[in-house]
Structure formats: structure tokens, C-alpha cells
């Protein structure tokens, strides 16, 4: 009977290098079961090191990434600017050099579970160290206009969802033009924004405001409320309360109450 080979504690250098661990076992003439265990240890260490490199690179990327300004204007029926947003191509143009610098690549796709009324966008982020992370965003399809086909409605929702999931994956922040240049922060809306201009909307705004009591905090403006509505995909990032139509107020309030009910059950 051949004498069993005992693998003793490897050196500190070997423990810090997955390849050294495997070579150590082979050099000692270990049997197959020991080699397999050492290969498993090597895989685990490689995965841990890749995840640590990913986290470190993402933190460095976020430290250098600028706040993306919303420059694209969307007019209302009167021709005035209703809101602004940052097109996906503008975001990519401003961050692609940082993605390359910190070793990131990404791939966008749609989930096969996307169903009628919803679109699910996925962003797969891969670091040059080997670790991959996948983020997902599920958003409702937008309102169809008379000139839009079903395909165009879906494409518009997918573009919006892809932009949102990309920003979520990398921690990218977008902001409007109302910036305080001295401190680089978005100016909060004033207390007067609590009430819509049109009297007929006050009751609807009040109902939504009351429904969001547990998530909007103590501020007397819609900033925190809108942030929650955006984060939970109750409204799109091109919408903002209290600047909603009566019909949209009812939809948003109903969806917010449903979402809050689900959260409170957890």
C-alpha cells in the first residue's frame, strides 16, 4: 500500500496566490481528491479577489464620475420647456473614458420575462479582473399616443429602462440645471411646490402626498417623494409630482398605494 501524502499548511505566499496553492499540492504528490479540493480553493480565492477588485474599481469610478446634467429639453403644448432629461448617448459620452480607465465593460439586454405592459432591462457589468454583476429594472410601458405603434411604445420604454438600469449599475447621478455652483448640490424645491397651480388638482395632490407619508420624510416639498416614486418606478424620470395630469395623479396614487402595501407586508 502506498503511503498517503499529507498536505501541510502552505506558506503565506502560497495562500495569497491561488496558482501557488495548486502547484504546492501537485509538487507534494497529492491524490486526486486533494487536488480537486485545492482547485476549489483556488476558484474561491480567485472569485474573492475578482469581487474585491470590482468593488474597488467601482468606488474609484464613482469618485471621479461627474453628476450628469439634464440638457435635453422637452416642450409642452405651449412651446415652453416642460422638463429636461439626459439622453442615454449623452451619459455614455461623459463616462465612457472613466469606464475604460477603471476596467469596466457593459452589455444591455431585455429580460425574457418581459410581459404585456412592462419592460425589463438588464445591465451586465464586467470588470477586467473577472467579476460580473447584473442589475435589472422593471418599468411599465408609457402612454401610447395616436401616432405611436406598439413597437415604438416598447422601444421608448426600453430606452428609458436601459438608461435607468445603466445609471443604477454604476451609481451615476443625473440632475437638472437648477444647481448651486458653490456646493455642487441640487437646490431643493421650495415649500410652495406642495400645491399645484390648478385648484382641481389640489385634492389629487393631497391624496398622493398623504399616501407617501411613510416614505417622503418631514420636508415640505416633493423632493423626497419624487425620489421614492422614481426609485420604485411608480413614475418615470421624465415625470415629477405635482406636475401631473388628473388622470396621471390617479394612476400614480393607486400604484404608489399598491407598492407601499406590498412593502409593508415584507
Secondary structure, DSSP 8 states (H G I E B T S, - for coil): -----------HHHHH-HHHHHHHHHHTT--HHHHHHHHHHHHHHHHHHHHHHHHHHHHHHHHH---EE--EEEE-TTSSEEEEE--HHHHHHHHHHHHHHTTEEEEEEE-TT--TTEEEEEEEEEETTS-EEEEEEEEE-----TT--HHHHHHHHHHHHHHHHHHHHHT--EE-S-EETTTTEE----GGGGS-SSGGGHHHHHHHHHHTTTTS-S-SSSHHHHHHHHHTTSS-TT--TTS--HHHHHHHHHHHHHHHHHHHH-
